[in-house]
Amino acid sequence: MPSSNELLPQPEPPPSAPNGANRLFPVFLKLEQLHVLLVGGGVVGFEKLSAMLANSPATAVTVVATYFSPELKVLAERHPAVQLREQAYQTTDLVGHDIVVVATNDKELNLRIRTDATRQRLLCNVADTPEACDFYLGSIVQKGDLKIAISTNGKSPTISKRLREMLTIALPNELHDVLQRMSIIREQVGGDFAHKVKSLNAVTAELAGGPAYESPAAARWRRRATAALVAFAAMLVLNILSFYFTWQQVWHAASNAEMFWIFVAIGFGAQIVDGLLGMGYGVVTAISLMSLNITPAAVSASIHTAEMFASGASGYHHYRFGNVNKRLFKVLLIPGILGAVTGAFLLSKFGETYAGYVKPFLAMYLLLLGIRIISKAFSKPAPRKKHKKLGLLAAVGGFLDSFGGGGWGPLVTSTLIAGGRTPQYVIGSVSVTEFFVTFASAVTFFATLGISHWQIILGLIVGGVAASPLAARLAGRIPVRWMFVGVGSMVIIWSLWALRKVVMTYLL
C-alpha cells in the first residue's frame, strides 16, 4: 500500500540562482516579540518607524536622535511601546536590542553604527545603503491575514512602492473572509495528508477560475433538481402552446415557409456575433428584422422571447461558476425589470399607431449604439469612475432594450466595466439579470400583443441553438477589435439607410 508521500509528486531540486539574481530569503518576523533600536529622527526615520508600526503596532522601539520631527513625535505618542531618547548615538545604546535600523543623514555615523552592530552580532538595516544592510524593509501589501512583501534587492524602492499600490488595488478586500473560511475548512477536513490536499484543491479551484466547489451529494441533488425543473418547464410550455397550435400546423409552417428559414439565418448570425463579443444579439436581430418591414413591436417581442432562452442558460452557468455578485444583481434587478416592462408596454401600445415616428427614433438610437460599439474597438482604458446610480442605469438599459430591441449589453455591461468593476463579475451579474429583464419584457408583449409572431420566435431560437457550438469554438480566434468594427459599421449603415428612407418619404 503506497504511503501518502508516494501519492504526491516528488519535488525537483531547486535550480541554482544565476549570478546577480536576488538571493534574499524572505522571512516574516514576529517583531512585537523583539526590541528594535532606531537611530535617526528625521524624515527617513519617520518612514522607517511608520513601516514597522503599521505592521506590528505593539513593537518595542527605542528611537535615538538629536532631533525628532513633529510627525515622529505624534506617531510615538500613539504607541506606548515607542521610547524617544534625545541624545547622540553611543555604542551602549545597542545593549538590550535585537535589531538595529539606521536612518541618519551622516554616512560616516551610519557605517560606524553598522560596524558596532556587526561586532555584537545584531542584524542591521542602513537607509539608502543596500551594501551595508543585513536585511531590507520591503513594501507591504496587506488584506486582512494576507500579507505580501515586495523587494527589489535594494535596487529601486520606487518600483516596490508602485507594485504595492497596484496589488493593493487589484486584490479584493474579501480575501480576508476567504482566508478565515479556509482555516475553518482545513480544520474540518479529515483523512490522510493526500486526501486533505485533494479536498483543499477542490475547494480552492474557484479561485483559479474553475467551477465552484460542491460536495458529491450537493452535485447529485443539483442535477436532479435541474432535470425536474427543465421537465416541468417543458411540460408547461408545451401545454400552453397546445391551446394555440397543433403539431401539424407548426411542422407545416416550419417546412414550407421561406421566411422561417430567413429567421433561422438571422438567429444563427446574431448568436455568432453575441458568442464572439458577449453582446450584440439584440442589435443584430433588430436591424435584420426591421429590414424585412416587420413592425417594431413584433421585432422587440420576438427578440426578447427568443433571447430569454439563451440568457437563461447563460445566467445559469455564470451562477454555477460563481461569477455573480449578488449585491450588484439585486441593485440591477428591479429597476431593469421596471424599465423593460415600461418600454415593452409603450412600444406595443404606440408602435403601430405612431410607427412613422417610432422607426426614426429607433434608427437614431441604433446609430448612436453603432458609434458606441466602434468606439469600444479603439478607445483606450479610461480612468476608473465608480457609478453610483446603478438603478437608473439598469432602468434606462431595460427600457431601451425593450423599446429598441437591443442595447442592454452594450449599455449596462460596458458602463459597469468602464467604471472599474471586475469584468468577470459584471458579465455574470448582468447576464443573470438579463434573463429576468427579457422574461418581463416577453410577458408584457404576450399580454398586449399575443403570440401571433411565433414563427419569428421559433426561427430565432432554432438558429441561435444551432450557432451556439460554433460560436463557442470561434471565441477568441477572431480579433475582437475588428469584430466590433464590423458589427458597429453594419449597425451604422443600416441606421443611415433607414433614416434616408424616412427623409425620402417626407420629401415625396
C-alpha positions as CSV (number, residue, x, y, z in Angstrom):
1,M,0.0,0.0,0.0
2,P,1.7,3.3,-1.1
3,S,2.2,5.9,1.6
4,S,0.7,9.3,1.4
5,N,4.0,10.8,0.4
6,E,4.3,8.4,-2.5
7,L,0.9,9.7,-3.8
8,L,2.3,13.2,-4.2
9,P,4.7,14.3,-6.9
10,Q,8.3,14.4,-5.7
11,P,9.8,17.9,-5.7
12,E,12.7,18.6,-8.1
13,P,15.9,20.0,-6.7
14,P,15.8,23.8,-6.8
15,P,17.8,25.4,-9.7
16,S,20.9,27.4,-8.7
17,A,20.4,31.1,-8.9
18,P,22.2,32.9,-11.7
19,N,24.9,35.5,-11.0
20,G,23.3,38.8,-10.0
21,A,19.9,37.3,-9.1
22,N,18.0,38.2,-6.0
23,R,19.4,35.8,-3.4
24,L,17.4,37.2,-0.5
25,F,15.5,34.7,1.7
26,P,12.1,36.2,2.7
27,V,11.2,35.9,6.4
28,F,8.3,37.3,8.3
29,L,9.3,38.3,11.8
30,K,7.2,38.5,14.9
31,L,8.6,41.9,15.5
32,E,6.4,42.6,18.6
33,Q,8.5,39.9,20.4
34,L,11.8,41.7,19.6
35,H,13.4,45.0,20.7
36,V,14.3,47.4,17.9
37,L,16.8,50.3,18.0
38,L,16.1,53.1,15.5
39,V,18.8,55.8,15.1
40,G,17.6,58.9,13.4
41,G,14.5,61.1,14.0
42,G,14.1,62.9,10.7
43,V,12.0,62.2,7.6
44,V,13.7,58.8,6.9
45,G,13.5,57.8,10.5
46,F,9.7,58.6,10.5
47,E,9.2,56.4,7.4
48,K,11.1,53.5,8.9
49,L,9.1,53.8,12.2
50,S,5.8,54.1,10.3
51,A,6.5,51.0,8.3
52,M,7.3,48.9,11.4
53,L,4.4,50.1,13.4
54,A,1.9,49.8,10.5
55,N,2.6,46.0,10.5
56,S,3.4,45.4,14.2
57,P,1.8,48.2,16.3
58,A,3.0,46.9,19.7
59,T,6.7,46.6,18.8
60,A,9.1,48.0,21.4
61,V,11.2,50.6,19.5
62,T,13.8,52.9,21.0
63,V,14.5,55.9,18.9
64,V,17.8,57.7,19.5
65,A,18.4,61.1,17.8
66,T,19.4,64.7,18.5
67,Y,16.3,65.9,16.6
68,F,12.8,64.5,16.3
69,S,10.4,65.6,13.5
70,P,6.9,66.7,14.6
71,E,5.4,63.8,12.7
72,L,7.6,61.2,14.5
73,K,6.7,62.7,17.9
74,V,3.0,62.4,17.1
75,L,3.4,58.8,16.0
76,A,5.4,57.9,19.1
77,E,2.6,59.4,21.4
78,R,0.1,57.0,19.8
79,H,2.3,53.9,20.6
80,P,3.3,53.5,24.2
81,A,6.0,50.9,23.4
82,V,8.0,53.6,21.5
83,Q,10.6,55.4,23.6
84,L,12.3,58.6,22.4
85,R,15.9,59.4,23.6
86,E,17.1,62.9,22.6
87,Q,20.8,62.3,22.6
88,A,23.7,61.5,20.3
89,Y,24.3,57.8,19.4
90,Q,26.5,55.8,21.8
91,T,27.7,52.2,21.5
92,T,26.0,51.3,24.7
93,D,22.6,52.1,23.0
94,L,22.9,48.7,21.3
95,V,22.6,46.8,24.6
96,G,19.2,45.0,25.0
97,H,18.2,45.3,21.4
98,D,17.7,42.6,18.8
99,I,17.6,44.6,15.5
100,V,19.1,47.9,14.5
101,V,17.7,50.3,11.9
102,V,19.9,53.3,11.0
103,A,18.3,56.4,9.4
104,T,20.6,59.4,9.9
105,N,21.9,61.8,7.2
106,D,25.5,61.2,8.4
107,K,27.0,58.4,6.3
108,E,30.1,58.1,8.5
109,L,27.9,57.7,11.5
110,N,25.7,55.2,9.7
111,L,28.8,53.0,8.8
112,R,30.1,53.2,12.4
113,I,26.8,52.1,13.8
114,R,26.8,49.2,11.3
115,T,30.2,48.2,12.4
116,D,29.2,48.3,16.1
117,A,26.1,46.2,15.4
118,T,28.1,43.6,13.4
119,R,30.5,43.2,16.3
120,Q,27.6,42.5,18.7
121,R,26.0,40.1,16.1
122,L,23.0,42.3,15.6
123,L,21.1,42.5,12.3
124,C,21.3,46.0,10.9
125,N,19.5,48.0,8.2
126,V,21.1,51.2,6.9
127,A,18.8,53.5,4.9
128,D,19.8,54.2,1.3
129,T,22.9,51.9,1.6
130,P,22.0,48.5,0.3
131,E,25.5,47.1,0.5
132,A,25.6,47.8,4.3
133,C,22.3,46.1,5.0
134,D,21.7,42.7,6.6
135,F,18.0,42.9,5.6
136,Y,15.6,45.2,3.8
137,L,12.3,46.7,4.8
138,G,10.1,45.7,1.9
139,S,6.9,47.3,0.6
140,I,4.0,45.6,2.2
141,V,0.6,44.7,0.8
142,Q,-2.0,43.6,3.4
143,K,-5.5,42.3,3.1
144,G,-6.6,41.0,6.5
145,D,-4.4,38.0,7.3
146,L,-2.9,38.0,3.8
147,K,0.5,39.9,3.7
148,I,2.8,40.2,0.7
149,A,6.3,41.7,1.0
150,I,8.0,43.1,-2.1
151,S,11.7,43.5,-2.5
152,T,13.8,44.7,-5.5
153,N,17.1,43.7,-3.7
154,G,17.6,47.4,-2.8
155,K,17.7,48.5,-6.4
156,S,14.5,50.6,-6.6
157,P,12.3,51.4,-3.7
158,T,10.1,53.4,-6.1
159,I,9.3,50.2,-8.1
160,S,8.5,48.4,-4.9
161,K,6.1,51.3,-3.9
162,R,4.4,51.2,-7.3
163,L,3.9,47.4,-7.2
164,R,2.5,47.7,-3.7
165,E,-0.1,50.3,-5.0
166,M,-1.1,48.1,-7.9
167,L,-1.5,45.0,-5.8
168,T,-3.5,46.9,-3.2
169,I,-6.0,47.9,-5.8
170,A,-6.1,44.6,-7.6
171,L,-6.5,42.3,-4.6
172,P,-10.1,42.3,-3.3
173,N,-10.8,43.1,0.4
174,E,-12.9,39.8,0.5
175,L,-9.6,37.8,0.6
176,H,-9.7,38.2,4.4
177,D,-13.1,36.4,4.6
178,V,-11.8,33.7,2.2
179,L,-8.8,33.0,4.5
180,Q,-11.0,32.8,7.6
181,R,-13.2,30.3,5.9
182,M,-10.3,28.3,4.6
183,S,-8.9,28.0,8.1
184,I,-12.2,26.5,9.3
185,I,-12.4,24.2,6.3
186,R,-8.8,23.0,6.9
187,E,-9.6,22.0,10.5
188,Q,-12.8,20.1,9.4
189,V,-11.2,18.1,6.6
190,G,-10.4,14.6,7.7
191,G,-8.3,11.8,6.2
192,D,-4.6,11.4,5.5
193,F,-2.4,14.2,4.1
194,A,-3.0,13.2,0.4
195,H,-6.8,13.4,1.0
196,K,-6.6,16.8,2.7
197,V,-4.6,18.1,-0.3
198,K,-7.1,16.8,-2.8
199,S,-10.0,18.3,-0.8
200,L,-8.4,21.7,-0.4
201,N,-7.5,21.8,-4.1
202,A,-11.2,21.2,-4.9
203,V,-12.3,23.9,-2.5
204,T,-9.9,26.5,-4.0
205,A,-10.5,25.6,-7.6
206,E,-12.9,28.5,-8.0
207,L,-10.1,31.0,-7.1
208,A,-8.2,29.9,-10.2
209,G,-11.2,30.3,-12.5
210,G,-12.5,26.8,-12.1
211,P,-16.0,25.7,-11.1
212,A,-17.2,26.5,-7.6
213,Y,-16.7,23.6,-5.2
214,E,-19.7,21.5,-4.2
215,S,-19.8,18.1,-2.5
216,P,-20.8,15.0,-4.4
217,A,-24.2,14.9,-2.6
218,A,-24.9,18.5,-3.4
219,A,-24.0,17.9,-7.1
220,R,-26.3,14.9,-7.3
221,W,-29.3,16.8,-5.8
222,R,-28.5,19.8,-8.1
223,R,-28.6,17.6,-11.2
224,R,-31.9,16.1,-10.0
225,A,-33.4,19.5,-9.3
226,T,-32.3,20.9,-12.7
227,A,-33.7,17.9,-14.6
228,A,-37.0,18.2,-12.7
229,L,-37.2,22.0,-13.3
230,V,-36.4,21.6,-17.0
231,A,-39.0,18.8,-17.4
232,F,-41.7,20.9,-15.6
233,A,-40.9,24.0,-17.7
234,A,-41.0,22.0,-20.9
235,M,-44.4,20.4,-20.0
236,L,-45.8,23.8,-19.0
237,V,-44.7,25.5,-22.3
238,L,-45.9,22.6,-24.4
239,N,-49.3,22.6,-22.6
240,I,-49.7,26.4,-23.2
241,L,-48.8,26.2,-26.9
242,S,-51.2,23.3,-27.4
243,F,-54.1,25.7,-26.9
244,Y,-53.0,27.7,-29.8
245,F,-51.3,25.4,-32.3
246,T,-51.3,21.7,-33.3
247,W,-48.1,19.9,-34.2
248,Q,-49.3,19.6,-37.8
249,Q,-49.6,23.4,-38.0
250,V,-46.1,24.0,-36.6
251,W,-44.5,21.5,-38.9
252,H,-46.3,22.8,-42.0
253,A,-45.2,26.4,-41.2
254,A,-41.6,25.4,-40.5
255,S,-41.2,23.3,-43.6
256,N,-43.0,25.3,-46.2
257,A,-42.5,29.0,-45.2
258,E,-39.4,30.6,-46.8
259,M,-39.5,33.3,-44.2
260,F,-39.0,30.8,-41.4
261,W,-35.5,29.9,-42.8
262,I,-34.7,33.6,-43.1
263,F,-35.4,33.9,-39.4
264,V,-33.3,30.9,-38.7
265,A,-30.4,32.5,-40.6
266,I,-30.9,35.8,-38.6
267,G,-30.8,33.9,-35.3
268,F,-27.7,32.0,-36.4
269,G,-25.8,35.1,-37.4
270,A,-26.9,37.1,-34.3
271,Q,-25.8,34.2,-32.0
272,I,-22.4,34.0,-33.7
273,V,-21.8,37.7,-33.1
274,D,-23.1,37.5,-29.5
275,G,-20.9,34.5,-28.8
276,L,-17.8,36.3,-30.1
277,L,-18.3,39.7,-28.5
278,G,-20.5,38.9,-25.5
279,M,-23.1,41.4,-26.8
280,G,-24.9,42.3,-30.0
281,Y,-27.6,39.7,-30.2
282,G,-30.5,42.2,-29.9
283,V,-28.9,44.9,-32.1
284,V,-28.1,42.5,-35.0
285,T,-31.5,40.8,-34.8
286,A,-33.3,44.2,-34.6
287,I,-31.8,45.7,-37.7
288,S,-32.3,42.4,-39.6
289,L,-35.9,42.1,-38.7
290,M,-36.7,45.7,-39.3
291,S,-35.1,45.5,-42.7
292,L,-37.9,43.0,-43.5
293,N,-40.5,45.6,-42.7
294,I,-41.6,43.8,-39.5
295,T,-43.3,46.2,-37.0
296,P,-41.1,47.4,-34.2
297,A,-43.3,45.8,-31.5
298,A,-43.2,42.4,-33.2
299,V,-39.4,42.8,-33.6
300,S,-38.8,43.5,-29.9
301,A,-41.2,40.9,-28.7
302,S,-39.7,38.2,-30.9
303,I,-36.1,39.2,-29.8
304,H,-36.9,39.1,-26.1
305,T,-38.8,35.8,-26.3
306,A,-36.0,34.1,-28.2
307,E,-33.3,35.7,-26.1
308,M,-34.9,34.6,-22.9
309,F,-33.8,31.0,-23.6
310,A,-30.2,32.0,-24.3
311,S,-29.9,34.4,-21.4
312,G,-31.4,31.9,-19.0
313,A,-28.8,29.2,-20.0
314,S,-26.0,31.7,-19.9
315,G,-27.1,33.1,-16.5
316,Y,-27.4,29.6,-15.0
317,H,-23.8,28.8,-16.0
318,H,-22.5,32.1,-14.7
319,Y,-24.2,31.5,-11.4
320,R,-22.8,28.0,-11.2
321,F,-19.3,29.1,-11.8
322,G,-19.5,31.8,-9.1
323,N,-19.4,34.8,-11.5
324,V,-22.4,36.6,-9.9
325,N,-22.0,39.5,-7.5
326,K,-25.3,39.1,-5.5
327,R,-25.3,42.7,-4.3
328,L,-24.9,44.0,-7.9
329,F,-27.6,41.6,-9.1
330,K,-30.1,42.9,-6.5
331,V,-29.4,46.5,-7.4
332,L,-29.9,45.9,-11.1
333,L,-32.9,43.5,-10.9
334,I,-35.9,45.6,-10.0
335,P,-35.1,48.8,-12.0
336,G,-34.2,46.7,-15.0
337,I,-37.5,44.9,-14.9
338,L,-39.5,48.1,-14.5
339,G,-37.7,49.7,-17.4
340,A,-38.2,46.7,-19.6
341,V,-41.9,46.5,-18.8
342,T,-42.4,50.2,-19.4
343,G,-40.5,50.0,-22.8
344,A,-42.5,47.0,-23.9
345,F,-45.8,48.5,-22.9
346,L,-45.2,51.8,-24.7
347,L,-43.9,50.1,-27.8
348,S,-46.9,47.7,-28.0
349,K,-49.4,50.5,-27.5
350,F,-47.9,53.1,-29.7
351,G,-45.6,51.2,-32.1
352,E,-48.4,50.6,-34.6
353,T,-50.2,53.9,-34.4
354,Y,-47.1,56.0,-34.4
355,A,-44.8,53.8,-36.5
356,G,-43.7,56.7,-38.6
357,Y,-42.3,58.3,-35.5
358,V,-41.1,55.2,-33.7
359,K,-38.9,53.9,-36.6
360,P,-36.9,57.1,-37.0
361,F,-36.3,57.2,-33.2
362,L,-35.1,53.6,-33.3
363,A,-32.9,54.3,-36.2
364,M,-31.3,57.2,-34.4
365,Y,-30.9,55.1,-31.2
366,L,-29.2,52.2,-33.2
367,L,-27.0,54.8,-35.0
368,L,-25.7,56.0,-31.6
369,L,-25.4,52.4,-30.4
370,G,-23.3,51.6,-33.5
371,I,-21.0,54.5,-32.9
372,R,-20.5,53.4,-29.3
373,I,-19.7,49.8,-30.4
374,I,-17.0,51.1,-32.8
375,S,-15.6,53.4,-30.2
376,K,-15.0,50.5,-27.9
377,A,-12.7,48.9,-30.5
378,F,-10.3,51.9,-30.5
379,S,-10.8,53.5,-27.1
380,K,-8.0,53.5,-24.5
381,P,-8.7,52.4,-21.0
382,A,-10.4,55.3,-19.3
383,P,-9.8,56.4,-15.7
384,R,-11.9,54.4,-13.3
385,K,-15.1,56.1,-12.2
386,K,-17.4,54.5,-9.7
387,H,-21.0,54.8,-10.9
388,K,-23.4,55.3,-8.0
389,K,-26.8,55.5,-9.9
390,L,-26.8,51.8,-10.9
391,G,-30.6,51.6,-10.5
392,L,-31.1,54.4,-13.0
393,L,-28.6,52.7,-15.4
394,A,-30.5,49.4,-15.2
395,A,-33.8,51.1,-15.7
396,V,-32.6,53.0,-18.8
397,G,-30.9,49.9,-20.2
398,G,-34.1,47.8,-19.7
399,F,-36.3,50.5,-21.3
400,L,-34.1,50.9,-24.3
401,D,-33.6,47.2,-24.7
402,S,-37.4,46.6,-24.8
403,F,-38.3,49.7,-26.8
404,G,-35.4,49.5,-29.3
405,G,-35.0,45.7,-29.5
406,G,-31.4,45.7,-28.1
407,G,-28.8,47.6,-26.1
408,W,-28.8,46.0,-22.6
409,G,-25.4,44.5,-23.0
410,P,-23.6,47.4,-24.8
411,L,-25.1,50.0,-22.4
412,V,-25.1,48.3,-18.9
413,T,-22.1,45.9,-19.3
414,S,-19.8,48.4,-21.0
415,T,-20.7,51.2,-18.5
416,L,-20.0,49.0,-15.4
417,I,-16.7,47.7,-16.8
418,A,-15.6,51.2,-17.8
419,G,-16.3,52.2,-14.2
420,G,-13.6,49.8,-12.9
421,R,-15.6,46.8,-11.9
422,T,-14.2,43.3,-12.4
423,P,-15.4,42.1,-15.9
424,Q,-15.9,38.5,-14.7
425,Y,-18.5,39.6,-12.1
426,V,-20.0,42.3,-14.2
427,I,-20.7,39.9,-17.2
428,G,-22.0,37.2,-14.8
429,S,-24.3,39.5,-12.8
430,V,-25.6,41.3,-15.9
431,S,-26.3,38.0,-17.7
432,V,-28.4,36.7,-14.8
433,T,-30.3,40.0,-14.6
434,E,-30.8,39.9,-18.4
435,F,-32.9,36.7,-18.1
436,F,-35.4,38.4,-15.8
437,V,-35.4,41.6,-17.9
438,T,-36.1,39.7,-21.1
439,F,-38.6,37.5,-19.3
440,A,-40.5,40.5,-18.0
441,S,-40.4,42.1,-21.5
442,A,-41.6,39.0,-23.2
443,V,-44.5,38.5,-20.8
444,T,-45.6,42.2,-21.3
445,F,-45.5,41.7,-25.1
446,F,-47.5,38.5,-24.8
447,A,-50.1,40.2,-22.6
448,T,-50.6,43.1,-25.1
449,L,-49.9,41.6,-28.5
450,G,-50.4,37.9,-28.1
451,I,-48.1,35.4,-29.8
452,S,-49.1,35.9,-33.4
453,H,-45.4,36.3,-34.3
454,W,-44.4,32.8,-33.0
455,Q,-42.9,31.9,-36.4
456,I,-40.2,34.6,-35.9
457,I,-39.5,33.4,-32.4
458,L,-39.2,29.8,-33.4
459,G,-36.8,30.6,-36.2
460,L,-34.6,32.8,-34.0
461,I,-34.5,30.0,-31.3
462,V,-33.6,27.3,-33.9
463,G,-30.9,29.5,-35.5
464,G,-29.4,30.5,-32.1
465,V,-29.3,27.0,-30.8
466,A,-27.6,25.8,-34.0
467,A,-25.0,28.5,-33.8
468,S,-24.1,28.2,-30.1
469,P,-21.5,25.4,-30.5
470,L,-19.8,27.2,-33.5
471,A,-19.7,30.5,-31.6
472,A,-18.1,28.8,-28.6
473,R,-15.5,27.2,-30.9
474,L,-14.7,30.5,-32.7
475,A,-14.5,32.5,-29.5
476,G,-11.0,34.0,-29.2
477,R,-9.9,33.1,-32.7
478,I,-11.2,36.2,-34.5
479,P,-9.7,39.6,-33.5
480,V,-12.3,41.2,-31.2
481,R,-11.4,44.7,-32.3
482,W,-12.3,44.0,-35.9
483,M,-15.5,42.2,-34.9
484,F,-16.5,45.4,-33.0
485,V,-15.7,47.4,-36.1
486,G,-17.7,45.1,-38.4
487,V,-20.8,45.0,-36.2
488,G,-20.7,48.7,-35.4
489,S,-20.3,49.5,-39.1
490,M,-23.3,47.2,-40.0
491,V,-25.5,48.9,-37.5
492,I,-24.5,52.4,-38.6
493,I,-25.0,51.6,-42.3
494,W,-28.5,50.2,-41.6
495,S,-29.4,53.2,-39.4
496,L,-28.4,55.7,-42.1
497,W,-30.3,53.7,-44.7
498,A,-33.4,53.7,-42.5
499,L,-33.1,57.4,-41.9
500,R,-32.7,58.0,-45.6
501,K,-36.0,56.2,-46.3
502,V,-37.7,58.3,-43.7
503,V,-36.4,61.5,-45.2
504,M,-37.3,60.5,-48.7
505,T,-40.8,59.6,-47.5
506,Y,-41.4,63.1,-46.1
507,L,-39.8,64.8,-49.2
508,L,-42.0,62.9,-51.6
